[in-house]
Amino acid sequence: MSWSSNSLRFRPRDFEPTKADRTLKAIQQEKAIKELWLLITAIVALLFVVRILRFAWTVLFRRRAAQPSGGQSEKTSQETVIPGRAGKASWRRIPAAIVAGFRVVAFRIKVPLGVGAASLAELFFICGYIAVMLSLTLTNSSNLQHWFYEDRAAHLASCQLPFIVALAGKNNLISLFTGIGHEKLNVLHRACARTCLILLWIHALCRAISGLSGRTDFTNGWMRWGAVGLAAFTLATIFSVRFIRNAFFEFFLISHIVLVGIFIVGGYLHAREVNYGDYFWPALVVWAFDRVLRVARLLWNNRGKGGTDHQYGTATVELVSADTIRLTLKRKFRWRPGQHAYVVLPTVSDLPTEAHPFTIASIAKSLDGTDGPREKDVSFIIRGRSGFTGRLKEHAERTGESRVAAFVDGPYGCPPDLSKYNTCILVAGGSGVSYTLPLLLDLVHRARAGTSDVRRVIFVWAVRDSEHLQWISKTLNEALTAAQLTELAIEPNVYITGPTCTIPEIKRGVYTPSDGTSTPPSPADTGKFEKELPVYSSLKVTHGRPSIRRILQEGIDTSTGSVSVDVAGPTSLSSSVSRALSSKLTSPTSVLKGAPSVTLHVETFGMSS
């Protein structure tokens, strides 16, 4: 293919820089890069310090709470108020009230953006990042003379590619230092990448306006590689828009890897010509570091034969309802409740190395308070929709309960530690129960082990069809039975939101602790029809939608200490919970007058408060 230099030559610039201008331009570029990385380092260091302080505060608070109060009078002090009711405001509660106000403003107020909603904290980081990048690009540019910032924009965009790749990695130092899971850092990854795309287009357009001739026109290979890299980056950004990403996830995933690879290679070959190729290869190192760790973790998690009762490298697939699959692997594998893992099913996926993330719906320890066997049941509850999950559902329908080749990579995520709270309210919609159920199981385990401060758990699950109760009925029954031997009070509430509410009849399970003994059902339950639904006296099955505000109001009002609200499910459900916790229910005024502090954890790709 021949290139016409006349057709690819742009109008030359009117501004002619002097030698002093060129020296000043180079100094300003280097200064802007240093300031950017100092800012990034300072933010990560600040988050690390905050994490350390929160940990120290938690340990100190729990030690004080554990100390006996021998000299404390049984008479209620003037500071004490009835939970949930307005009492006398106290200056001692000012710090808690400030924290409550910050949580409401920063994390629970959502701003609609057309393609979704973002919290003010997310907008603050995103808009602040964009403002800093534009400020570093456009300041000290001699009345916005584009010659001064046309290359600076490219330098600022390219120098932080390792940081952007790290934000997308499953294994990265940022999560290690800050305690923020990669799934939440992904919000910042997208914002940083899109801002860098804007800067690269500023560089390209300003260069074109300045004039492309001689060494800088498209007859030169390094310029064509720059155009190819920019085009690939642009397409990768377009394909990552939320509605495309959600509707065609597998296409997004493959195209993203391919296009970003083309961008990095093209960018390197373009920048190498002017001795700035070092901006690009560190991004490949960061990406390779994450991949090597993932492969190593994959090999370690699936090592050996693992046991005598199953085949190595396989998982059990069973259809638990018309559209839901339970995938179970037995592995020598440890994880925390609320974490997720990537599952590789070579015989089901289009590509043998295709990995899909799912929340682990089981816990790594036994309900009786012990660690349990070395070999764990790693279970996933998967809704069959389109793409990979659709093919998995078709496989389960066709073969029934069967084994498939399977590998697991993980665990990932930084779930909250609920053991420090007094009351936990777990709210789930549909398959979101795969997040709240292990949190409940872990609280039962901790209660049996005596390592939890939680005294009350309100478990709320909203499902469309009563058939879906089969997903967790056996496990929930075992948890409720095991909890009867502790001081932990569990209030399970199931809401059937579909047009009908028919409870399926299946065999009822019995909890068996690790010592081999069984806990029989209570005499009051003997002779009743057999159902795997929990026979625990407090279980409530309601036909209709839950009143989120009423549930939260009752749970918070009756709590004698701090409250954790954990929600997973549809966006509408998490939005309802956020709105309820943005009201007077958790306002600084209420906390100042004695209401408990409330922390909200949302299982989504975003931040939590």
C-alpha positions as CSV (number, residue, x, y, z in Angstrom):
1,M,0.0,0.0,0.0
2,S,1.4,3.4,-1.0
3,W,0.8,6.5,1.1
4,S,0.5,9.9,-0.5
5,S,2.4,12.4,1.5
6,N,0.5,15.3,0.0
7,S,-2.9,13.9,1.0
8,L,-1.7,13.2,4.6
9,R,-0.1,16.5,5.3
10,F,-1.8,19.0,7.6
11,R,-1.6,22.7,7.7
12,P,1.6,23.8,9.6
13,R,1.3,25.7,12.8
14,D,1.5,29.5,13.0
15,F,3.5,29.4,16.3
16,E,7.3,28.9,15.9
17,P,8.9,27.9,19.2
18,T,12.4,29.1,20.2
19,K,15.1,27.1,21.8
20,A,14.1,28.5,25.2
21,D,10.5,27.4,24.6
22,R,11.6,23.9,23.8
23,T,13.7,23.7,27.0
24,L,10.8,25.0,29.1
25,K,8.4,22.6,27.4
26,A,10.6,19.6,28.4
27,I,11.0,20.8,32.0
28,Q,7.3,21.3,32.4
29,Q,6.5,17.8,31.0
30,E,8.9,16.2,33.5
31,K,7.5,18.3,36.3
32,A,3.9,17.4,35.5
33,I,4.7,13.6,35.4
34,K,6.4,13.9,38.8
35,E,3.5,15.8,40.3
36,L,1.0,13.2,39.0
37,W,2.9,10.3,40.5
38,L,3.4,12.1,43.8
39,L,-0.3,12.6,44.0
40,I,-1.1,9.0,43.2
41,T,1.4,7.8,45.8
42,A,0.0,10.2,48.4
43,I,-3.6,9.0,47.8
44,V,-2.6,5.3,48.1
45,A,-0.5,6.0,51.2
46,L,-3.4,7.9,52.8
47,L,-5.8,5.0,52.2
48,F,-3.2,2.7,53.6
49,V,-3.0,4.8,56.8
50,V,-6.7,5.0,57.1
51,R,-6.9,1.2,56.8
52,I,-4.3,0.7,59.5
53,L,-6.1,3.2,61.8
54,R,-9.4,1.5,61.3
55,F,-7.9,-1.8,62.1
56,A,-6.2,-0.4,65.2
57,W,-9.4,1.3,66.3
58,T,-11.4,-2.0,65.9
59,V,-8.9,-4.0,67.9
60,L,-8.7,-1.4,70.7
61,F,-12.5,-1.0,70.8
62,R,-13.1,-4.8,71.0
63,R,-10.5,-5.2,73.8
64,R,-12.2,-2.5,75.8
65,A,-15.6,-4.0,75.2
66,A,-14.3,-7.4,76.3
67,Q,-13.0,-6.0,79.7
68,P,-15.3,-6.7,82.6
69,S,-17.1,-3.7,84.0
70,G,-16.9,-4.8,87.7
71,G,-17.6,-1.3,89.1
72,Q,-20.4,-0.4,86.8
73,S,-23.7,0.3,88.4
74,E,-26.7,-1.5,87.3
75,K,-28.6,1.8,87.3
76,T,-28.9,3.2,83.8
77,S,-26.8,6.3,83.4
78,Q,-28.2,9.6,82.1
79,E,-26.3,9.0,78.8
80,T,-28.2,5.8,78.1
81,V,-31.2,6.1,75.8
82,I,-33.7,3.6,74.5
83,P,-32.5,2.3,71.2
84,G,-34.0,4.1,68.2
85,R,-35.6,6.8,70.3
86,A,-34.5,10.4,70.7
87,G,-32.5,11.0,73.8
88,K,-30.4,13.8,75.1
89,A,-27.6,14.8,72.7
90,S,-24.1,14.2,74.0
91,W,-20.8,15.6,72.9
92,R,-19.3,12.2,73.3
93,R,-21.3,11.1,70.2
94,I,-20.1,13.9,68.0
95,P,-17.4,11.8,66.3
96,A,-19.9,9.1,65.5
97,A,-22.4,11.7,64.2
98,I,-19.8,13.2,61.9
99,V,-18.9,9.7,60.6
100,A,-22.6,9.0,60.1
101,G,-23.1,12.2,58.1
102,F,-20.0,11.5,56.0
103,R,-21.3,8.0,55.1
104,V,-24.7,9.4,54.1
105,V,-23.3,12.1,51.9
106,A,-20.3,10.3,50.4
107,F,-21.7,6.8,49.8
108,R,-25.5,6.6,50.0
109,I,-26.6,9.6,48.0
110,K,-26.7,8.4,44.3
111,V,-26.4,10.7,41.3
112,P,-28.1,9.5,38.1
113,L,-25.8,9.5,35.1
114,G,-28.0,8.2,32.4
115,V,-26.2,4.9,32.1
116,G,-26.5,4.2,35.8
117,A,-25.8,6.0,39.1
118,A,-22.8,6.9,41.1
119,S,-22.2,7.8,44.7
120,L,-20.7,11.2,45.5
121,A,-17.5,9.5,46.7
122,E,-17.1,7.9,43.3
123,L,-17.9,11.2,41.5
124,F,-15.4,13.0,43.8
125,F,-12.6,10.6,42.8
126,I,-13.6,10.6,39.2
127,C,-14.1,14.3,38.7
128,G,-11.1,15.1,40.9
129,Y,-8.9,12.9,38.8
130,I,-10.2,14.5,35.6
131,A,-9.6,17.9,37.0
132,V,-6.1,17.1,38.1
133,M,-5.2,15.6,34.7
134,L,-6.6,18.6,32.8
135,S,-4.9,21.0,35.2
136,L,-1.5,19.3,34.8
137,T,-2.0,19.3,31.0
138,L,-3.2,22.8,30.4
139,T,-1.5,25.0,33.0
140,N,1.8,26.7,32.2
141,S,1.0,26.7,28.5
142,S,1.6,30.3,27.6
143,N,-2.1,31.3,27.3
144,L,-3.2,27.8,26.2
145,Q,-0.8,27.7,23.3
146,H,-1.4,24.1,22.2
147,W,2.3,23.6,21.2
148,F,3.1,23.5,25.0
149,Y,0.6,20.9,26.0
150,E,0.2,18.7,22.8
151,D,3.0,16.4,23.9
152,R,2.5,16.8,27.6
153,A,-1.0,15.3,27.2
154,A,0.5,12.2,25.7
155,H,3.2,12.0,28.4
156,L,0.6,12.2,31.2
157,A,-1.6,9.6,29.6
158,S,1.2,7.1,28.8
159,C,3.2,7.4,32.0
160,Q,0.3,6.0,34.1
161,L,-0.5,3.0,32.0
162,P,1.0,0.7,34.6
163,F,-1.3,2.3,37.2
164,I,-4.4,1.8,35.0
165,V,-3.5,-1.8,34.3
166,A,-3.0,-2.4,38.0
167,L,-6.4,-1.0,38.8
168,A,-7.9,-3.7,36.5
169,G,-5.8,-6.6,37.8
170,K,-7.1,-9.2,40.1
171,N,-3.8,-9.3,42.0
172,N,-2.4,-5.8,42.6
173,L,-0.5,-3.9,45.3
174,I,-3.2,-1.2,45.5
175,S,-5.7,-3.7,46.9
176,L,-3.1,-5.1,49.2
177,F,-2.3,-1.7,50.7
178,T,-5.8,-0.1,50.7
179,G,-8.0,-3.2,51.4
180,I,-10.2,-2.2,48.5
181,G,-11.1,-5.1,46.3
182,H,-10.3,-5.1,42.6
183,E,-14.0,-5.2,41.7
184,K,-14.4,-1.8,43.4
185,L,-11.2,-0.4,41.9
186,N,-12.6,-1.2,38.5
187,V,-14.7,2.0,38.7
188,L,-11.5,4.1,38.9
189,H,-9.9,1.9,36.2
190,R,-12.6,2.9,33.8
191,A,-12.4,6.6,34.7
192,C,-8.6,6.7,34.4
193,A,-8.6,4.9,31.1
194,R,-11.3,7.1,29.6
195,T,-9.5,10.3,30.8
196,C,-6.3,9.0,29.2
197,L,-8.1,8.5,26.0
198,I,-9.2,12.1,26.0
199,L,-5.6,13.2,26.6
200,L,-4.3,11.0,23.7
201,W,-6.9,12.6,21.4
202,I,-5.8,16.0,22.6
203,H,-2.3,15.0,21.6
204,A,-3.3,13.7,18.2
205,L,-5.6,16.6,17.3
206,C,-3.1,19.2,18.4
207,R,-0.3,17.5,16.5
208,A,-2.5,17.5,13.4
209,I,-3.3,21.2,13.9
210,S,0.3,22.0,14.4
211,G,1.1,20.3,11.1
212,L,2.2,16.8,10.0
213,S,5.0,17.0,7.6
214,G,8.3,15.3,6.9
215,R,9.2,12.9,9.7
216,T,5.8,13.3,11.4
217,D,3.5,12.5,8.5
218,F,1.8,9.2,7.9
219,T,4.4,8.0,5.4
220,N,6.4,7.0,8.5
221,G,5.7,3.7,10.2
222,W,5.9,5.0,13.7
223,M,3.2,7.5,13.0
224,R,0.9,4.8,11.5
225,W,1.5,2.7,14.6
226,G,0.4,5.6,16.7
227,A,-2.8,5.9,14.7
228,V,-3.4,2.2,15.0
229,G,-2.9,2.2,18.7
230,L,-5.2,5.2,19.2
231,A,-7.9,3.6,17.1
232,A,-7.7,0.3,19.1
233,F,-7.8,2.2,22.4
234,T,-10.9,4.2,21.2
235,L,-12.7,1.0,20.2
236,A,-11.8,-0.7,23.5
237,T,-13.3,2.3,25.4
238,I,-16.5,2.3,23.3
239,F,-17.0,-1.5,23.8
240,S,-16.6,-1.0,27.5
241,V,-19.7,1.2,27.9
242,R,-22.0,-0.4,30.5
243,F,-24.9,-1.5,28.3
244,I,-22.5,-3.1,25.8
245,R,-20.4,-4.7,28.5
246,N,-23.5,-6.1,30.2
247,A,-25.3,-7.3,27.1
248,F,-22.3,-8.8,25.4
249,F,-19.9,-9.6,28.2
250,E,-17.9,-12.3,26.4
251,F,-17.5,-10.2,23.3
252,F,-16.4,-7.3,25.5
253,L,-13.9,-9.5,27.4
254,I,-12.2,-10.9,24.3
255,S,-12.2,-7.6,22.4
256,H,-10.9,-5.7,25.4
257,I,-7.9,-7.9,25.7
258,V,-7.1,-7.9,22.0
259,L,-7.6,-4.2,21.5
260,V,-5.7,-3.1,24.6
261,G,-2.9,-5.4,23.5
262,I,-2.8,-3.7,20.1
263,F,-2.9,-0.3,21.8
264,I,0.1,-1.1,24.0
265,V,2.2,-2.6,21.1
266,G,1.2,0.3,18.8
267,G,1.9,2.9,21.4
268,Y,5.3,1.4,22.2
269,L,6.3,1.3,18.5
270,H,5.1,4.9,18.2
271,A,6.8,6.3,21.4
272,R,10.0,4.3,20.9
273,E,10.8,6.5,17.9
274,V,11.1,9.5,20.3
275,N,12.8,7.5,23.1
276,Y,9.7,7.2,25.3
277,G,8.9,3.5,24.8
278,D,9.6,3.0,28.5
279,Y,6.1,4.3,29.2
280,F,4.5,1.2,27.7
281,W,6.5,-2.0,28.6
282,P,5.9,-1.6,32.4
283,A,2.2,-1.9,31.7
284,L,2.9,-5.3,30.1
285,V,5.0,-6.3,33.2
286,V,2.1,-5.4,35.5
287,W,-0.3,-7.4,33.4
288,A,2.1,-10.4,33.2
289,F,2.5,-10.2,37.0
290,D,-1.2,-10.5,37.5
291,R,-1.5,-13.4,35.0
292,V,1.4,-15.3,36.5
293,L,-0.1,-15.1,39.9
294,R,-3.5,-16.2,38.6
295,V,-2.0,-19.2,36.9
296,A,0.0,-20.1,40.0
297,R,-3.1,-19.7,42.2
298,L,-5.1,-21.8,39.7
299,L,-2.5,-24.6,39.8
300,W,-2.3,-24.4,43.6
301,N,-6.1,-24.5,44.2
302,N,-6.5,-27.5,41.9
303,R,-3.4,-29.4,42.9
304,G,-3.2,-33.1,43.4
305,K,-6.1,-35.5,43.4
306,G,-7.6,-33.7,46.4
307,G,-9.5,-36.7,47.8
308,T,-10.8,-40.1,47.2
309,D,-14.5,-39.3,46.7
310,H,-14.2,-37.3,43.6
311,Q,-12.2,-36.9,40.4
312,Y,-9.4,-34.4,40.2
313,G,-10.2,-31.3,38.3
314,T,-14.0,-31.7,38.2
315,A,-17.1,-30.2,39.6
316,T,-20.7,-31.3,40.2
317,V,-23.3,-29.5,38.2
318,E,-27.0,-29.8,39.3
319,L,-30.1,-27.9,38.3
320,V,-31.7,-26.7,41.5
321,S,-34.6,-24.8,39.8
322,A,-35.8,-24.1,36.3
323,D,-33.1,-21.5,35.7
324,T,-30.5,-22.0,38.4
325,I,-27.5,-24.2,38.7
326,R,-25.5,-25.2,41.7
327,L,-21.8,-25.8,40.9
328,T,-19.8,-27.6,43.6
329,L,-16.1,-28.3,43.7
330,K,-14.2,-30.1,46.4
331,R,-10.8,-28.4,46.9
332,K,-8.2,-27.8,49.5
333,F,-9.0,-24.2,49.3
334,R,-9.6,-21.3,51.8
335,W,-11.6,-18.1,51.5
336,R,-13.5,-15.6,53.5
337,P,-17.3,-15.3,53.4
338,G,-18.4,-12.8,50.7
339,Q,-15.4,-13.4,48.5
340,H,-15.7,-14.5,44.8
341,A,-13.7,-16.8,42.6
342,Y,-13.2,-17.3,38.9
343,V,-14.5,-20.6,37.5
344,V,-13.0,-22.2,34.4
345,L,-15.2,-24.9,32.7
346,P,-13.3,-25.9,29.5
347,T,-16.1,-28.3,28.2
348,V,-18.8,-25.7,28.7
349,S,-17.1,-22.4,27.7
350,D,-16.5,-21.3,24.1
351,L,-12.9,-20.9,24.9
352,P,-11.1,-23.5,27.2
353,T,-9.4,-20.7,29.2
354,E,-12.5,-18.6,29.7
355,A,-12.9,-17.6,33.4
356,H,-16.1,-16.3,34.9
357,P,-16.5,-14.7,38.4
358,F,-19.1,-15.9,40.9
359,T,-19.6,-15.3,44.6
360,I,-18.8,-18.4,46.7
361,A,-22.1,-19.4,48.3
362,S,-20.5,-21.6,51.1
363,I,-18.0,-21.1,53.9
364,A,-14.6,-22.7,54.4
365,K,-15.3,-23.7,58.0
366,S,-17.8,-25.8,59.8
367,L,-21.0,-24.6,61.5
368,D,-20.0,-26.2,64.8
369,G,-17.2,-23.6,65.3
370,T,-14.3,-25.8,64.1
371,D,-12.2,-25.5,60.9
372,G,-13.8,-28.6,59.5
373,P,-12.1,-30.9,57.0
374,R,-9.1,-29.8,54.9
375,E,-11.1,-30.5,51.7
376,K,-13.9,-27.9,51.4
377,D,-17.1,-27.7,49.4
378,V,-16.7,-24.7,47.2
379,S,-20.3,-24.0,46.0
380,F,-21.7,-21.4,43.5
381,I,-25.3,-20.5,42.8
382,I,-25.5,-19.5,39.2
383,R,-28.5,-18.1,37.3
384,G,-28.7,-19.4,33.8
385,R,-29.2,-16.5,31.4
386,S,-27.3,-16.0,28.1
387,G,-23.8,-16.8,27.0
388,F,-21.7,-18.9,29.4
389,T,-24.4,-19.3,32.1
390,G,-27.0,-20.2,29.4
391,R,-24.8,-22.9,28.1
392,L,-24.2,-24.2,31.6
393,K,-28.0,-24.4,32.2
394,E,-28.5,-26.2,29.0
395,H,-25.8,-28.7,30.0
396,A,-27.5,-29.3,33.4
397,E,-30.9,-29.8,31.7
398,R,-29.4,-32.2,29.2
399,T,-27.3,-34.3,31.6
400,G,-28.9,-33.9,35.0
401,E,-26.6,-34.0,37.9
402,S,-23.2,-34.7,36.4
403,R,-19.5,-33.9,36.6
404,V,-17.6,-31.5,34.3
405,A,-14.0,-30.5,34.1
406,A,-13.6,-27.5,36.3
407,F,-10.9,-25.3,37.8
408,V,-11.2,-22.4,40.3
409,D,-9.0,-19.3,40.6
410,G,-9.3,-17.2,43.7
411,P,-10.4,-16.1,46.1
412,Y,-10.8,-12.4,45.4
413,G,-12.4,-9.4,47.1
414,C,-12.2,-7.7,50.4
415,P,-15.5,-8.5,52.2
416,P,-16.4,-6.8,55.5
417,D,-15.8,-8.4,58.9
418,L,-19.2,-8.5,60.5
419,S,-18.2,-10.0,63.8
420,K,-17.6,-6.6,65.4
421,Y,-21.2,-5.4,65.0
422,N,-24.1,-5.9,67.4
423,T,-26.8,-6.4,64.7
424,C,-26.4,-7.5,61.1
425,I,-29.2,-7.0,58.6
426,L,-28.6,-9.2,55.5
427,V,-30.7,-8.3,52.5
428,A,-30.6,-10.2,49.2
429,G,-32.6,-10.4,46.0
430,G,-32.6,-13.4,43.8
431,S,-29.1,-14.9,43.3
432,G,-27.7,-12.2,45.5
433,V,-28.3,-14.7,48.3
434,S,-25.0,-16.3,47.3
435,Y,-23.4,-13.3,49.0
436,T,-25.5,-12.9,52.2
437,L,-25.9,-16.7,52.9
438,P,-22.2,-17.3,53.6
439,L,-22.1,-14.1,55.8
440,L,-24.9,-15.7,57.8
441,L,-23.1,-19.1,57.9
442,D,-19.9,-17.4,59.1
443,L,-21.7,-15.6,61.9
444,V,-23.1,-18.9,63.1
445,H,-19.7,-20.5,62.9
446,R,-18.2,-17.5,64.9
447,A,-21.0,-17.7,67.5
448,R,-20.3,-21.4,68.1
449,A,-16.5,-20.6,68.3
450,G,-17.1,-17.6,70.6
451,T,-15.4,-15.1,68.4
452,S,-18.3,-12.8,67.5
453,D,-19.9,-9.8,69.1
454,V,-23.1,-10.2,66.9
455,R,-26.2,-10.9,68.9
456,R,-28.9,-10.6,66.2
457,V,-29.1,-11.3,62.5
458,I,-32.0,-10.3,60.3
459,F,-31.9,-12.4,57.2
460,V,-34.1,-11.1,54.3
461,W,-34.3,-12.8,50.9
462,A,-36.7,-11.8,48.1
463,V,-37.2,-14.3,45.3
464,R,-39.7,-14.3,42.5
465,D,-40.7,-18.0,42.6
466,S,-41.1,-20.3,45.6
467,E,-39.2,-23.0,43.7
468,H,-36.1,-20.9,44.3
469,L,-36.2,-21.7,48.0
470,Q,-34.6,-25.0,47.1
471,W,-31.3,-23.1,46.3
472,I,-30.5,-22.7,50.0
473,S,-33.2,-24.5,52.1
474,K,-30.9,-27.3,53.3
475,T,-28.0,-25.0,54.2
476,L,-30.3,-22.5,55.8
477,N,-31.9,-25.3,57.9
478,E,-28.6,-26.4,59.1
479,A,-27.5,-22.9,60.0
480,L,-30.7,-22.2,62.0
481,T,-30.4,-25.4,63.9
482,A,-26.8,-24.9,64.7
483,A,-27.5,-21.3,65.9
484,Q,-30.0,-22.6,68.6
485,L,-27.0,-23.7,70.7
486,T,-25.7,-20.1,70.9
487,E,-26.8,-16.6,72.0
488,L,-27.1,-15.6,68.4
489,A,-30.7,-14.8,67.4
490,I,-31.6,-15.2,63.7
491,E,-34.7,-13.9,62.1
492,P,-35.0,-15.4,58.6
493,N,-37.6,-13.7,56.3
494,V,-38.3,-15.0,52.8
495,Y,-40.5,-13.0,50.5
496,I,-42.0,-14.6,47.4
497,T,-42.6,-11.7,44.9
498,G,-44.1,-13.7,42.0
499,P,-47.8,-14.2,41.3
500,T,-48.0,-17.5,43.2
501,C,-46.5,-18.8,46.5
502,T,-46.4,-22.6,46.6
503,I,-43.8,-24.1,49.0
504,P,-42.1,-27.1,47.4
505,E,-42.3,-30.4,49.3
506,I,-38.9,-32.0,49.7
507,K,-37.1,-34.0,52.4
508,R,-36.1,-32.1,55.5
509,G,-32.4,-32.1,56.4
510,V,-30.8,-32.5,59.8
511,Y,-27.7,-30.7,61.0
512,T,-24.8,-33.0,61.7
513,P,-21.7,-31.4,63.3
514,S,-18.2,-32.5,62.7
515,D,-18.1,-34.9,65.7
516,G,-20.6,-37.1,64.0
517,T,-23.6,-36.4,66.3
518,S,-26.9,-35.3,64.9
519,T,-29.3,-32.6,66.1
520,P,-32.8,-34.0,65.7
521,P,-35.8,-31.8,65.0
522,S,-37.7,-30.5,68.0
523,P,-40.7,-32.5,69.2
524,A,-43.1,-29.9,68.1
525,D,-42.0,-30.5,64.5
526,T,-42.3,-34.3,64.6
527,G,-45.1,-35.6,62.4
528,K,-45.3,-32.5,60.2
529,F,-45.1,-32.8,56.5
530,E,-41.6,-33.1,55.3
531,K,-40.1,-30.1,53.7
532,E,-36.5,-28.9,53.4
533,L,-37.6,-25.5,54.4
534,P,-36.3,-24.6,57.8
535,V,-38.7,-25.6,60.6
536,Y,-37.1,-22.9,62.9
537,S,-40.0,-21.2,64.7
538,S,-39.0,-17.7,63.6
539,L,-39.0,-18.4,59.9
540,K,-41.4,-16.2,58.0
541,V,-42.4,-16.8,54.4
542,T,-44.4,-13.9,53.0
543,H,-46.1,-13.5,49.7
544,G,-45.3,-10.0,48.5
545,R,-42.4,-7.5,48.4
546,P,-40.5,-6.6,51.5
547,S,-40.8,-3.2,53.0
548,I,-37.2,-2.3,53.1
549,R,-37.7,0.8,55.2
550,R,-39.8,-0.9,57.8
551,I,-37.3,-3.8,58.1
552,L,-34.3,-1.4,58.5
553,Q,-36.3,0.8,60.9
554,E,-37.1,-2.2,63.2
555,G,-33.6,-3.6,63.1
556,I,-31.9,-0.3,63.8
557,D,-34.4,0.8,66.5
558,T,-34.0,-2.4,68.5
559,S,-30.2,-2.7,68.2
560,T,-28.1,-2.0,71.3
561,G,-25.0,-1.4,69.4
562,S,-23.5,-0.8,65.9
563,V,-25.4,-2.2,62.9
564,S,-24.1,-3.6,59.6
565,V,-26.5,-3.7,56.6
566,D,-25.3,-5.9,53.8
567,V,-27.2,-6.0,50.5
568,A,-26.8,-7.9,47.3
569,G,-29.1,-8.3,44.3
570,P,-30.7,-6.1,41.7
571,T,-29.8,-2.4,41.4
572,S,-33.3,-1.4,42.5
573,L,-32.9,-3.3,45.7
574,S,-29.5,-1.7,46.7
575,S,-30.9,1.7,45.7
576,S,-33.9,1.2,48.0
577,V,-31.6,0.3,50.9
578,S,-29.3,3.3,50.2
579,R,-32.3,5.6,50.1
580,A,-33.6,4.3,53.4
581,L,-30.2,4.7,55.1
582,S,-29.9,8.2,53.7
583,S,-33.0,9.4,55.6
584,K,-33.5,10.5,59.2
585,L,-33.1,6.8,60.2
586,T,-29.3,7.2,60.2
587,S,-28.9,11.0,60.2
588,P,-26.2,12.6,62.3
589,T,-28.9,14.1,64.6
590,S,-30.2,10.6,65.3
591,V,-26.8,9.3,66.1
592,L,-26.1,12.3,68.3
593,K,-29.2,11.4,70.3
594,G,-28.3,7.8,70.8
595,A,-29.2,5.9,67.6
596,P,-26.6,3.3,66.7
597,S,-24.1,3.9,63.9
598,V,-25.0,2.0,60.7
599,T,-22.5,0.7,58.1
600,L,-23.7,-0.2,54.6
601,H,-22.0,-2.8,52.4
602,V,-23.2,-3.2,48.9
603,E,-22.1,-6.2,46.8
604,T,-21.7,-4.3,43.5
605,F,-18.8,-2.9,41.4
606,G,-18.5,0.3,43.4
607,M,-17.6,1.6,46.9
608,S,-19.3,0.8,50.2
609,S,-19.8,2.8,53.4
